[in-house]
Amino acid sequence: MGSLRRYDDCNFTLGSGGFFGAFRNKPFPTYYCPQETPVTQDKVEIGLAVAVIVLVILGVLVSPAYRRWQRVYFLMKILATLFVGAAILISNFGYEWQTGSLHTKTPYRQFTAEEINATVGLHVGLRGINITLKGDPVHQAVDPRHEHVERIDYNERFGWGWQQHRIGFGPFSNELNKEFRAAQWRGLPLPILWVAEYFTLDAENILWGRMFRQAGFYTHIMLWTAFALWLVANFFFVAAPKAGTYVFGLIGIVLLTGNIIYAGVVKNSTVPPLKIPFEEGKLVLSYGWSFWLVLVAGLFCVVTCVVLLLIEFRWPLAFYTFFDVSVDDEIVGVEGKG
C-alpha cells in the first residue's frame, strides 16, 4: 500500500496545557496521527526466510551431538537440503522472476499538469505483479501552488487468477482487471495505473498479461512438483540414500525444466518484448533473482547427484558413512578388494 497523506498533518505542539494538553484540541479526546507507511518487503518471503534460518540454527545447535566428521557431514546435509527447499518455496511465492526500474519525471495525478521525480519499479512473479513508486525526494509538492506536500512511496500488488476469463473489467473478467479497476476508483497515482494497464490488455499481439500468467502457471506446477520430490528425497536419505540421490537429481531436472518453460513462454516470438514508455525512457524487464535462484538450485541438485553416485560407485563405504547408514558386509568386502 502506498502512503498518501499531508506531510504536516500532525505537527502538534504542547500548547498551553503542557504535557497533558499535547495532541489534544479541547474539548476533544487525545488524537494520535496514523502512521501510514508503505510495505517495503514481502511478508511471505520474509516468513519463509526466517523459517529456514531457524532450522539452520537448530541444526547447528544439534550438531555437537555428533562426532567430529559426522558433525561435518550432518551440517553439510542440513545446509544442502534446506538451500534447495528454501529456493523452491521462496521462488514459488516471490515476485522477482522479472524486474525492471526507471527513474523519470512523470505526472502524478489526473486533471493536473504537475509532475514528480520518482523511480518506477515493476516486479513480476508467478502469481501477479508488484509495482513500486518512490519519489526523489520522498516528500514532494503535488499541486501547482506547491502548498500540498505528500509522501510518495507506494508498493502495490496486482494478482491474476489461473484462468483468463473474459475481456474487459466486468464481474467475469480476470482478477488483475478487477483489481486494476478498483485501483482506479481508489485514485492510485498515474504511473502505477499506467504500468498495470499493460497487463489488462488482451488482443492481437498485446498479450503480456496472458503470457506472464501462462508462464507462471506452468512454472509453479514444476516448483510444487519439485517440492514434493524434495520431501520424498529427505525421507529416502534416511532410509535409502542411493534412492534419495536419484530423487535429488530428479529435483534438479524438474527445476531446470521450470526455468526452460518460463523462459520459453516469456520469450514468445509472436509477442513483442514488454517496454513501457515514460517521459525519460522505457521501463524494460530482465530476469530477477527468483529465476536465477531456481536455476542455481537445479544445477546444484544435478551436480550433487552425479558426484554422490560416483562416490557410491567407487567408494560405497564412504557414501553410506556420509549418510550415517549401516552397510552390509558385502559392501565392505567390495570396498576392501577395491
C-alpha positions as CSV (number, residue, x, y, z in Angstrom):
1,M,0.0,0.0,0.0
2,G,1.2,3.5,-0.7
3,S,1.5,6.2,1.8
4,L,-0.9,9.1,1.0
5,R,-1.2,11.9,3.5
6,R,-0.1,15.5,4.2
7,Y,3.4,15.8,5.4
8,D,2.4,18.3,8.0
9,D,-1.0,16.9,9.1
10,C,0.2,16.1,12.6
11,N,2.5,18.8,13.6
12,F,1.3,19.3,17.2
13,T,2.7,21.4,20.0
14,L,2.4,21.0,23.7
15,G,0.4,24.3,23.9
16,S,-0.8,26.0,27.0
17,G,-2.0,22.7,28.5
18,G,1.6,21.5,28.9
19,F,2.2,17.7,28.9
20,F,-1.4,16.8,29.5
21,G,-2.6,19.0,26.7
22,A,-0.4,17.5,24.0
23,F,-2.1,16.1,20.9
24,R,-5.4,17.4,22.1
25,N,-7.8,20.1,20.8
26,K,-10.3,20.8,23.6
27,P,-12.8,19.5,24.3
28,F,-12.0,16.5,22.1
29,P,-10.0,13.4,23.2
30,T,-6.3,12.9,22.5
31,Y,-5.6,12.4,18.8
32,Y,-2.6,10.4,17.6
33,C,-1.7,10.8,13.9
34,P,-1.9,7.5,11.9
35,Q,1.5,6.2,10.9
36,E,0.8,5.2,7.3
37,T,4.0,3.6,5.9
38,P,4.5,1.7,2.6
39,V,5.1,-2.1,2.6
40,T,8.7,-2.5,1.6
41,Q,9.1,-6.2,1.9
42,D,7.1,-9.3,1.1
43,K,5.9,-10.9,4.4
44,V,5.7,-14.3,2.8
45,E,9.3,-14.2,1.6
46,I,10.4,-12.9,5.0
47,G,8.4,-15.6,6.8
48,L,10.0,-18.4,4.7
49,A,13.5,-16.9,5.1
50,V,13.0,-16.7,8.9
51,A,11.8,-20.3,9.0
52,V,14.8,-21.5,7.1
53,I,17.2,-19.5,9.3
54,V,15.6,-21.0,12.4
55,L,16.1,-24.5,11.0
56,V,19.7,-23.8,10.3
57,I,20.3,-22.5,13.8
58,L,18.6,-25.6,15.2
59,G,20.8,-27.8,13.1
60,V,23.9,-26.0,14.3
61,L,22.8,-26.4,17.9
62,V,22.2,-30.1,17.4
63,S,25.4,-30.8,15.6
64,P,27.6,-31.1,18.8
65,A,25.8,-34.4,19.5
66,Y,27.6,-36.0,16.6
67,R,31.3,-37.0,16.4
68,R,33.9,-35.0,14.6
69,W,33.4,-35.9,11.0
70,Q,29.8,-37.0,11.4
71,R,29.2,-33.4,12.7
72,V,30.6,-32.0,9.4
73,Y,28.6,-34.4,7.3
74,F,25.4,-33.6,9.3
75,L,25.9,-29.8,8.7
76,M,26.6,-30.4,5.0
77,K,23.4,-32.4,4.6
78,I,21.3,-29.9,6.5
79,L,22.6,-26.8,4.6
80,A,22.2,-28.5,1.2
81,T,18.7,-29.7,1.7
82,L,17.5,-26.5,3.3
83,F,19.0,-24.5,0.5
84,V,17.1,-26.4,-2.1
85,G,13.8,-26.3,-0.1
86,A,14.1,-22.6,0.5
87,A,14.9,-21.9,-3.1
88,I,11.8,-23.8,-4.2
89,L,9.4,-22.1,-1.8
90,I,10.8,-18.6,-1.9
91,S,10.9,-18.6,-5.7
92,N,7.4,-20.0,-5.9
93,F,5.9,-17.2,-3.9
94,G,8.4,-14.4,-4.8
95,Y,7.8,-11.5,-7.1
96,E,11.3,-11.3,-8.6
97,W,11.1,-13.5,-11.7
98,Q,11.4,-10.5,-13.9
99,T,12.2,-7.0,-12.7
100,G,12.8,-3.5,-14.1
101,S,13.0,0.1,-12.8
102,L,13.3,3.6,-14.3
103,H,14.0,7.0,-12.8
104,T,11.9,9.5,-14.6
105,K,9.7,12.6,-14.4
106,T,6.1,11.7,-14.6
107,P,2.6,13.0,-14.0
108,Y,1.3,12.1,-10.5
109,R,-2.5,12.6,-10.7
110,Q,-5.3,13.1,-13.1
111,F,-6.5,16.6,-14.1
112,T,-3.3,18.3,-13.1
113,A,-0.1,19.1,-15.1
114,E,2.1,18.9,-12.0
115,E,4.9,16.3,-12.4
116,I,7.1,14.5,-9.9
117,N,10.6,12.9,-9.9
118,A,10.3,9.3,-9.0
119,T,11.6,5.8,-9.6
120,V,9.0,3.4,-11.1
121,G,9.7,-0.3,-10.5
122,L,8.0,-3.4,-11.9
123,H,8.4,-6.9,-10.3
124,V,6.8,-9.9,-12.0
125,G,6.1,-13.1,-10.1
126,L,4.3,-16.3,-10.8
127,R,1.0,-15.1,-9.3
128,G,1.0,-11.4,-10.2
129,I,2.9,-8.2,-10.5
130,N,4.2,-5.7,-7.9
131,I,4.6,-2.1,-8.9
132,T,6.6,0.4,-6.8
133,L,6.7,4.2,-7.0
134,K,9.2,6.1,-4.8
135,G,9.7,9.8,-5.1
136,D,13.1,11.5,-5.3
137,P,12.9,13.1,-2.7
138,V,10.2,11.1,-1.0
139,H,8.2,14.2,0.1
140,Q,7.2,16.4,-2.8
141,A,4.7,19.1,-3.6
142,V,1.9,17.7,-5.8
143,D,-0.1,20.8,-6.6
144,P,0.7,23.8,-8.9
145,R,1.0,26.2,-5.9
146,H,3.4,23.8,-4.1
147,E,1.2,24.0,-1.0
148,H,0.2,20.3,-0.7
149,V,3.1,18.0,0.2
150,E,2.7,14.2,0.1
151,R,4.9,11.3,0.9
152,I,5.4,9.4,-2.4
153,D,6.3,5.8,-1.5
154,Y,3.9,3.2,-3.0
155,N,4.1,-0.6,-3.2
156,E,1.0,-2.0,-5.0
157,R,0.4,-5.7,-5.9
158,F,-1.9,-6.9,-8.6
159,G,-2.6,-10.7,-8.7
160,W,-4.1,-12.7,-11.5
161,G,-6.1,-15.9,-11.3
162,W,-5.0,-19.0,-13.2
163,Q,-8.0,-18.6,-15.6
164,Q,-8.1,-16.0,-18.3
165,H,-11.9,-15.2,-18.0
166,R,-13.5,-12.6,-20.2
167,I,-12.0,-9.5,-21.8
168,G,-12.8,-6.2,-20.0
169,F,-13.3,-5.1,-16.4
170,G,-16.7,-6.7,-15.6
171,P,-17.6,-9.2,-12.9
172,F,-16.4,-12.1,-15.1
173,S,-13.1,-10.6,-16.1
174,N,-9.6,-11.6,-15.0
175,E,-8.7,-10.9,-11.3
176,L,-6.0,-8.5,-12.4
177,N,-8.5,-6.5,-14.4
178,K,-10.8,-6.3,-11.4
179,E,-8.0,-5.1,-9.2
180,F,-7.0,-2.6,-11.8
181,R,-10.5,-1.1,-11.9
182,A,-10.6,-1.0,-8.1
183,A,-7.2,0.8,-8.1
184,Q,-8.7,3.4,-10.4
185,W,-11.6,4.0,-8.0
186,R,-9.1,4.3,-5.2
187,G,-7.2,7.0,-7.1
188,L,-3.8,5.4,-7.2
189,P,-1.0,7.5,-8.9
190,L,-1.0,7.6,-12.7
191,P,2.5,5.8,-13.0
192,I,1.2,2.8,-11.2
193,L,-2.0,2.6,-13.2
194,W,0.0,3.2,-16.4
195,V,2.2,0.2,-15.8
196,A,-0.7,-2.1,-14.6
197,E,-2.8,-1.3,-17.6
198,Y,-0.3,-3.1,-19.9
199,F,-1.3,-6.3,-18.2
200,T,-5.0,-5.8,-18.6
201,L,-5.0,-5.7,-22.4
202,D,-5.6,-9.0,-24.3
203,A,-6.0,-8.5,-28.1
204,E,-3.8,-9.2,-31.2
205,N,-0.2,-9.2,-30.0
206,I,-0.8,-7.2,-26.8
207,L,-0.8,-10.3,-24.7
208,W,1.6,-9.6,-21.9
209,G,-0.8,-10.3,-19.1
210,R,-1.8,-13.7,-20.7
211,M,1.9,-14.5,-21.4
212,F,3.1,-13.9,-17.9
213,R,0.1,-15.7,-16.4
214,Q,0.7,-18.8,-18.5
215,A,4.4,-18.8,-17.7
216,G,3.6,-18.5,-14.0
217,F,1.0,-21.3,-14.2
218,Y,3.3,-23.9,-15.7
219,T,6.3,-22.9,-13.7
220,H,4.5,-23.0,-10.4
221,I,3.4,-26.6,-11.2
222,M,7.1,-27.5,-11.8
223,L,8.0,-25.9,-8.4
224,W,5.3,-27.7,-6.5
225,T,6.4,-31.0,-8.1
226,A,10.0,-30.3,-7.1
227,F,8.8,-29.5,-3.5
228,A,7.0,-32.9,-3.3
229,L,10.1,-34.6,-4.6
230,W,12.2,-32.7,-2.0
231,L,10.1,-34.2,0.8
232,V,10.5,-37.7,-0.7
233,A,14.2,-37.2,-1.1
234,N,14.7,-36.2,2.6
235,F,12.8,-39.4,3.6
236,F,15.0,-41.6,1.4
237,F,18.2,-40.0,2.5
238,V,17.4,-41.5,6.0
239,A,16.4,-45.0,4.9
240,A,17.8,-45.5,1.3
241,P,20.5,-42.9,0.5
242,K,21.0,-44.1,-3.1
243,A,17.3,-43.8,-3.9
244,G,17.4,-40.4,-2.3
245,T,20.3,-39.4,-4.5
246,Y,18.3,-40.3,-7.6
247,V,15.3,-38.3,-6.4
248,F,17.6,-35.4,-5.6
249,G,18.8,-35.4,-9.2
250,L,15.2,-35.6,-10.4
251,I,14.5,-32.4,-8.4
252,G,17.2,-30.6,-10.3
253,I,15.8,-31.8,-13.7
254,V,12.3,-30.5,-12.7
255,L,13.7,-27.2,-11.5
256,L,15.6,-26.7,-14.7
257,T,12.5,-27.7,-16.7
258,G,10.6,-24.9,-14.9
259,N,13.3,-22.4,-15.9
260,I,13.1,-23.5,-19.5
261,I,9.3,-23.3,-19.6
262,Y,9.3,-19.9,-18.0
263,A,11.9,-18.5,-20.4
264,G,10.2,-20.2,-23.4
265,V,6.8,-18.8,-22.7
266,V,8.0,-15.3,-21.8
267,K,10.3,-15.1,-24.8
268,N,7.4,-15.9,-27.1
269,S,8.3,-14.8,-30.6
270,T,4.8,-13.8,-31.5
271,V,4.5,-11.3,-28.6
272,P,6.9,-8.3,-28.7
273,P,9.0,-7.6,-25.5
274,L,7.3,-5.5,-22.9
275,K,8.6,-1.9,-23.0
276,I,6.6,0.7,-21.1
277,P,7.5,4.2,-22.2
278,F,7.9,7.1,-19.8
279,E,9.0,10.7,-20.3
280,E,12.7,9.9,-19.8
281,G,13.0,6.4,-21.1
282,K,11.4,3.0,-21.3
283,L,10.8,0.5,-18.4
284,V,12.4,-2.8,-19.6
285,L,12.3,-6.1,-17.8
286,S,15.1,-8.6,-17.2
287,Y,15.3,-11.9,-15.3
288,G,15.3,-11.4,-11.5
289,W,16.9,-13.3,-8.6
290,S,14.0,-15.7,-8.3
291,F,14.7,-17.1,-11.8
292,W,18.4,-17.3,-11.2
293,L,17.9,-18.9,-7.7
294,V,15.8,-21.7,-9.3
295,L,18.5,-22.2,-12.0
296,V,21.3,-22.4,-9.4
297,A,19.3,-24.8,-7.2
298,G,18.6,-27.0,-10.2
299,L,22.2,-27.2,-11.3
300,F,23.2,-27.8,-7.7
301,C,20.9,-30.8,-7.4
302,V,22.1,-32.3,-10.7
303,V,25.8,-31.9,-9.9
304,T,25.3,-33.2,-6.3
305,C,23.5,-36.2,-7.7
306,V,26.3,-37.0,-10.1
307,V,29.0,-36.6,-7.5
308,L,27.2,-38.8,-5.0
309,L,26.6,-41.5,-7.5
310,L,30.3,-41.5,-8.5
311,I,31.3,-41.8,-4.8
312,E,28.8,-44.6,-4.3
313,F,30.2,-46.5,-7.3
314,R,33.8,-46.1,-6.3
315,W,33.7,-45.8,-2.5
316,P,30.4,-47.3,-1.3
317,L,31.6,-47.4,2.3
318,A,32.3,-43.7,2.3
319,F,29.0,-43.0,0.7
320,Y,26.9,-44.8,3.3
321,T,29.1,-43.4,6.1
322,F,28.4,-39.9,4.9
323,F,24.6,-40.6,5.3
324,D,25.2,-42.4,8.6
325,V,23.6,-45.6,7.4
326,S,24.7,-49.1,8.3
327,V,26.1,-51.2,5.5
328,D,26.3,-54.9,4.7
329,D,29.4,-57.0,4.8
330,E,29.3,-57.4,1.1
331,I,29.7,-53.7,0.6
332,V,32.7,-53.6,3.0
333,G,34.2,-56.6,1.1
334,V,33.9,-54.9,-2.3
335,E,35.5,-51.7,-0.7
336,G,38.4,-53.8,0.6
337,K,39.0,-55.6,-2.7
338,G,39.0,-52.2,-4.5
